[in-house]
Amino acid sequence: MKDKATSFDIAYLAGVSQSTVSRALRNSPQVNKETRERVHAIAKQLNYKVDKNASNLRKQRSSTLALLLFEDPTSDESLINPFFLSMLGSITRACAKRGQDLLVSFQQLSDDWHADYEDSNKADGIILLGYGDYVDYEEKLKKLLAQQTHFVCWGAEVLGHPEFTIRSNNREGGRLAGEHLLANGYQNFAFVGNASEHSPEFFERYQGFTDALLVAGIKPADIAQGDAISTENAGDQAIRQIMQQGKACDAVFCASDTIAIGVMRALHQLGYRIPADIAVMGFDDIPVASFATPALSTIQQDTSLAGEMLVDNLLRLINNEAIVSTHIQPKLIIRQSCGSR
């Protein structure tokens, strides 16, 4: 006797995922009408019957959110960007206050593992932190959208769904950095960090920085720029290349604090005094920034507020409530690495 048809059989014939079949059979509005009708037609053809007990089990909430971190290159074995360690604490607290458990893991976006969280009842939704090369990552976000997965991101704007993203106002932060350095008499500038579509957050910081300098008559072409991912070693190498080019430079704005710490290390080794010879400013305000030598001036991202917003917006999404894209205003933190000229 032939085995009963399963939702996986329907998925194969319909050319969609099993997750989509489950939603279509529940008449979820997250699945478009054409797909719903196709799935229902195939189910009828196969004489498929929904297992009510299994269906009821899937509808139960797990009261668990999943936090998936991107594996970043780091100077230790954690593979977690130091900025996200602060974010992890705020997200954990926000979940606890709202009666949610938190499942923490690394992103594994090479298969459907991420999209199956809800259907396997592991978690009701996903928070994504970090993304590497955004040009590559954007395709993976599209896959999540196609699977109708409940998710929110920090920083990486989801094409067509900006409301899924909580982010700092990066351009404003870059502008604050530029205005502060100009106000303190600096005249020759460098930017260290990728400034392209591959790193949209860094690029926005660069754009805000150049916005401020343009007001003072300094064109982007006059600003030395060194590509760097968010690691100390990348910052070290980038500033060495800039200095080898022989361009005049008395202030460096870095796209992250980890880059800035690498820049300061290299400048110390090359014999420059900070800030007497060259000022350095970072972005993020990670805990180690205040313990650097000298203490690092930076642009602060409010991780406590960010954690609250990520959790709240994800819960609204899970509950089919409206959410909006939210920018968090950055704050200038002045320490010893930027003095007056």
C-alpha positions in Angstrom: 0.0 0.0 0.0 1.4 3.4 -1.0 2.4 5.7 1.9 0.2 8.7 2.6 1.3 11.9 0.9 3.2 14.4 2.9 3.8 18.1 2.8 7.2 17.4 1.4 5.6 15.7 -1.6 3.4 18.8 -2.2 6.5 21.0 -1.8 8.3 19.1 -4.5 5.5 19.2 -7.0 4.7 22.9 -6.3 8.3 23.9 -6.5 8.3 25.6 -3.1 9.7 24.9 0.4 7.9 22.7 2.9 7.6 25.8 5.1 5.7 27.6 2.4 3.4 24.6 2.0 2.6 24.6 5.7 1.7 28.3 5.5 -0.3 27.9 2.3 -2.4 25.1 3.8 -3.1 27.4 6.8 -4.2 30.1 4.2 -1.5 32.4 5.6 -1.6 35.9 3.9 2.2 35.7 3.9 1.9 33.3 0.9 0.6 34.9 -2.3 -2.7 33.8 -3.7 -1.3 32.0 -6.8 1.0 29.9 -4.6 -1.8 29.1 -2.1 -4.1 28.0 -4.9 -1.4 25.8 -6.5 -0.6 24.2 -3.1 -4.2 23.5 -2.4 -4.8 22.0 -5.8 -1.8 19.6 -5.5 -2.9 18.7 -1.9 -6.4 17.8 -3.2 -4.9 15.8 -6.1 -2.8 13.8 -3.7 -5.7 13.4 -1.2 -3.5 15.0 1.4 -5.1 15.5 4.8 -3.7 17.9 7.4 -2.6 16.2 10.6 -4.6 18.3 13.1 -2.5 17.4 16.1 0.8 18.3 14.3 -0.9 21.5 13.0 -1.9 22.5 16.5 1.6 21.8 17.8 3.1 24.1 15.1 0.8 26.9 16.0 2.0 26.9 19.6 4.4 29.7 20.5 7.8 28.6 21.8 8.2 32.0 23.6 11.8 31.8 22.3 13.7 34.2 20.0 16.8 33.2 18.1 19.8 35.5 17.9 22.1 34.5 15.0 25.5 36.1 14.9 27.7 36.4 11.8 31.1 34.8 12.3 33.6 37.7 12.0 37.4 37.5 11.9 38.7 38.5 15.4 42.0 38.7 17.2 40.7 35.9 19.6 38.8 32.7 19.0 35.3 34.1 19.7 34.6 35.1 16.1 32.2 37.7 17.4 32.6 41.4 16.7 33.2 43.1 20.0 30.4 45.6 19.3 27.9 42.7 19.1 29.0 41.4 22.5 27.5 44.6 24.0 24.4 44.1 21.8 24.1 40.5 23.0 23.8 41.7 26.6 21.1 44.2 25.8 19.1 41.7 23.7 19.3 39.2 26.5 17.9 41.7 29.0 15.2 42.8 26.7 14.0 39.2 26.1 14.0 38.5 29.9 11.8 41.6 30.6 9.3 40.4 28.0 9.2 36.8 29.1 11.1 35.4 26.1 13.9 32.8 26.1 16.9 33.5 23.8 18.6 31.0 21.7 22.0 32.1 20.5 23.9 30.6 17.6 25.9 31.5 14.6 24.3 32.1 11.2 24.4 29.1 8.8 22.8 30.5 5.8 24.0 28.0 3.3 20.8 25.9 3.6 17.2 26.2 4.9 18.2 25.7 8.5 17.5 29.4 9.3 14.1 29.4 7.6 12.9 26.3 9.4 13.2 27.7 12.9 9.5 28.6 13.2 8.2 25.4 11.6 10.3 23.2 13.9 9.1 25.3 16.9 12.7 26.2 17.8 11.9 29.9 17.9 9.1 32.3 16.9 11.5 34.6 15.1 15.1 35.6 14.4 17.4 38.5 15.2 20.3 38.8 12.8 23.6 40.5 13.8 26.3 41.0 11.3 26.5 40.2 7.6 30.1 40.3 6.1 30.0 41.4 2.5 26.5 42.9 2.0 26.4 42.3 -1.7 26.6 38.5 -1.0 24.4 38.7 2.1 21.5 40.5 0.3 20.7 37.3 -1.6 20.4 35.4 1.8 18.0 38.1 3.1 15.9 37.6 0.0 15.7 33.9 0.8 14.4 34.7 4.2 11.8 36.9 2.8 10.7 34.2 0.3 10.3 31.8 3.2 8.2 34.3 5.1 10.4 34.0 8.1 9.8 36.4 11.0 13.1 38.3 11.3 14.7 41.6 12.0 18.3 42.8 11.4 20.7 45.2 12.9 22.2 47.6 10.4 21.7 45.8 7.1 18.6 47.3 5.3 16.3 44.6 3.8 15.5 45.5 0.2 11.8 46.4 0.0 11.3 46.0 3.8 13.3 48.8 5.6 11.0 48.3 8.6 12.8 45.0 9.3 15.9 47.0 10.2 17.0 48.8 13.3 20.1 50.9 12.6 22.2 53.8 13.9 22.0 57.0 11.8 25.5 56.2 10.4 25.6 59.2 8.1 24.8 61.6 11.0 27.6 59.9 13.1 30.1 60.5 10.3 29.1 64.1 10.1 29.5 64.5 13.9 33.0 63.1 13.6 34.0 65.4 10.8 32.6 68.5 12.4 34.4 67.8 15.7 37.7 67.3 14.0 37.3 70.5 11.9 36.2 72.5 15.1 39.5 71.4 16.7 41.7 72.7 13.9 42.5 69.6 11.9 43.0 70.1 8.2 44.3 66.9 6.6 42.1 63.9 6.9 42.1 60.1 6.3 39.2 57.6 6.5 39.9 54.0 7.2 37.2 51.5 6.4 35.5 50.1 3.3 33.5 52.8 1.5 31.4 50.9 -1.0 28.1 49.0 -1.4 29.9 46.0 0.1 29.8 47.7 3.5 26.8 50.0 3.5 27.1 51.1 7.1 30.8 52.0 6.7 29.9 53.8 3.5 27.3 55.9 5.2 29.8 56.9 7.9 32.2 57.9 5.1 29.5 59.9 3.4 28.6 61.8 6.6 32.3 62.5 7.2 32.7 63.9 3.7 29.5 65.9 4.0 31.0 67.8 7.0 34.4 68.3 5.3 32.7 69.6 2.0 31.2 72.5 4.0 34.8 73.5 4.9 35.8 73.2 1.2 37.6 69.8 1.6 36.7 67.5 -1.3 36.5 63.7 -1.0 39.4 63.5 -3.4 41.5 65.3 -0.8 40.8 62.7 1.8 43.1 59.7 2.1 41.2 56.5 2.2 42.2 53.0 3.2 40.0 49.9 2.9 39.6 47.9 6.1 37.2 45.3 7.5 36.4 45.7 11.2 39.5 44.2 12.7 42.6 45.6 14.4 44.9 44.1 11.9 43.0 45.6 9.0 43.2 49.0 10.6 46.9 48.5 11.2 47.7 47.6 7.6 45.5 50.3 6.1 47.0 53.2 8.0 50.5 52.0 7.2 49.7 52.0 3.5 48.3 55.5 3.8 51.4 56.8 5.6 53.7 55.1 3.0 51.9 57.2 0.3 53.3 60.3 1.9 50.0 62.2 2.1 49.8 64.9 4.8 47.5 63.6 7.5 46.8 65.0 11.0 43.4 63.3 11.7 42.1 59.8 11.0 38.4 58.8 11.2 37.9 55.1 11.4 34.7 53.2 10.5 34.8 51.2 13.8 36.6 51.2 17.1 38.4 47.9 16.4 39.8 49.5 13.2 40.8 52.6 15.2 42.6 50.6 17.8 44.6 48.9 15.1 45.4 52.3 13.6 46.6 53.7 16.9 48.8 50.6 17.4 50.4 51.1 14.0 50.9 54.9 14.5 52.6 54.3 17.9 55.0 51.8 16.2 55.7 54.3 13.4 56.7 56.9 16.0 53.7 59.2 15.8 52.2 60.8 18.9 48.4 60.6 19.4 46.9 63.2 19.3 49.9 65.6 19.2 50.9 64.5 15.7 47.7 62.7 14.5 44.3 62.5 16.0 42.2 59.3 15.8 38.5 58.8 16.1 36.5 55.6 16.0 32.8 54.6 15.8 30.8 52.3 18.1 32.1 53.0 21.6 32.9 49.4 22.5 34.1 49.0 26.2 37.7 48.7 25.3 37.6 52.2 23.6 37.8 53.9 27.0 40.8 51.8 28.0 42.9 52.3 24.9 46.1 54.5 25.2 45.2 57.2 24.7 41.4 56.7 25.4 39.6 56.7 22.1 37.2 59.4 21.0 34.4 57.8 19.1 30.8 57.9 17.9 28.5 56.0 20.3 25.8 53.6 19.1 23.2 53.0 21.9 23.3 49.2 22.3 20.8 49.2 25.1 18.2 51.0 23.0 19.1 48.9 20.0 18.5 45.7 21.9 15.1 46.9 23.1 14.0 47.9 19.6 15.2 44.7 17.9 13.2 42.5 20.4 10.1 44.8 20.4 9.9 45.0 16.6 10.4 41.3 16.2 7.6 40.5 18.7 5.4 43.0 16.8 6.2 41.2 13.5 5.4 37.8 15.1 2.1 39.2 16.3 1.3 40.6 12.8 1.5 44.2 14.2 2.9 47.1 12.2 6.5 48.0 12.7 8.6 50.8 11.3 12.2 51.3 10.4 14.0 53.0 13.2 17.2 55.0 13.2 19.0 55.5 16.5 20.7 58.8 16.9 24.5 58.5 17.5 26.4 60.5 20.2 29.8 62.1 20.1 32.1 60.8 22.8 35.2 63.0 23.4 38.3 61.4 25.0 42.0 61.9 24.7 42.8 60.6 21.1 41.5 63.9 19.6 43.0 67.1 21.0 42.9 70.7 19.8 45.4 72.0 17.3 
